[in-house]
Amino acid sequence: MAELYKIVLNEAWHSQTAHPLDDRKQLLKQIKELEDKLSYIRDLLSSKQIDPEDFREMKSDYSSKVEKLKAKLSGLSHNDI
C-alpha cells in the first residue's frame, strides 16, 4: 500500500509542477527572441540600414514586451510550488 501511495504522490507532484515549468520555459524563450530582435535592430542602426527614429520606436516596443514577460516570469517564480 505504501508503494502505491508513493506512486500516486509522485504522479500528482509531476502533474502539478510540469505546467509552471513549461510556462517558465516558454517565457524564457520569448524573452530570448525579443532580446535577439533588439540586438538585430542595434546592428541595423549601426550599419545605417534603419533610421534612429525607427530604432527608438522598435526598441521601445521590444523593451516593453521584455519587461512584461520578465514580470510574468517573476510572478511565476513566486507562485511556484
C-alpha positions as CSV (number, residue, x, y, z in Angstrom):
1,M,0.0,0.0,0.0
2,A,2.8,2.4,0.8
3,E,4.4,1.8,-2.6
4,L,1.1,2.7,-4.3
5,Y,0.8,5.8,-2.2
6,K,4.4,6.9,-3.3
7,I,3.5,6.3,-7.0
8,V,0.3,8.4,-6.7
9,L,2.1,11.2,-4.8
10,N,4.8,11.2,-7.4
11,E,2.3,11.4,-10.3
12,A,0.4,14.2,-8.5
13,W,3.7,16.1,-7.9
14,H,4.7,15.9,-11.5
15,S,1.3,16.9,-12.8
16,Q,1.3,20.0,-10.5
17,T,4.8,21.1,-11.3
18,A,5.0,20.4,-15.1
19,H,2.7,23.2,-16.1
20,P,4.7,26.0,-14.3
21,L,7.9,24.6,-15.6
22,D,6.6,24.6,-19.2
23,D,5.3,28.2,-18.7
24,R,8.7,29.3,-17.4
25,K,10.5,27.7,-20.4
26,Q,8.1,29.4,-22.8
27,L,8.6,32.8,-21.2
28,L,12.4,32.4,-21.3
29,K,12.2,31.5,-25.0
30,Q,10.0,34.6,-25.8
31,I,12.4,36.8,-23.8
32,K,15.4,35.4,-25.7
33,E,13.7,36.0,-29.0
34,L,12.9,39.6,-28.2
35,E,16.4,40.2,-26.9
36,D,17.7,38.8,-30.2
37,K,15.5,41.2,-32.1
38,L,16.8,44.1,-30.0
39,S,20.4,43.0,-30.9
40,Y,19.4,42.8,-34.6
41,I,18.0,46.3,-34.7
42,R,21.1,47.6,-33.0
43,D,23.1,46.1,-35.8
44,L,20.8,47.7,-38.4
45,L,21.2,51.0,-36.7
46,S,25.0,50.8,-36.6
47,S,25.1,49.9,-40.2
48,K,22.7,52.7,-41.0
49,Q,20.1,50.5,-42.5
50,I,17.3,52.0,-40.3
51,D,16.7,55.5,-39.1
52,P,17.3,56.4,-35.5
53,E,13.7,57.2,-35.0
54,D,12.6,53.8,-36.3
55,F,15.2,52.2,-34.0
56,R,13.8,54.1,-30.9
57,E,10.3,53.1,-31.7
58,M,11.2,49.4,-32.2
59,K,13.5,49.4,-29.1
60,S,10.7,50.9,-27.0
61,D,8.2,48.3,-28.2
62,Y,10.6,45.3,-27.7
63,S,11.8,46.5,-24.4
64,S,8.3,47.0,-23.1
65,K,7.4,43.4,-24.2
66,V,10.6,42.1,-22.5
67,E,9.7,43.8,-19.2
68,K,6.2,42.4,-19.3
69,L,7.5,38.9,-19.9
70,K,10.1,39.3,-17.1
71,A,7.3,40.4,-14.7
72,K,5.3,37.3,-15.6
73,L,8.4,35.2,-15.1
74,S,9.0,36.8,-11.7
75,G,5.3,36.2,-10.8
76,L,5.7,32.5,-11.8
77,S,8.7,32.1,-9.7
78,H,7.0,33.4,-6.6
79,N,3.8,31.4,-7.1
80,D,5.6,28.1,-7.9
81,I,5.3,25.2,-5.7
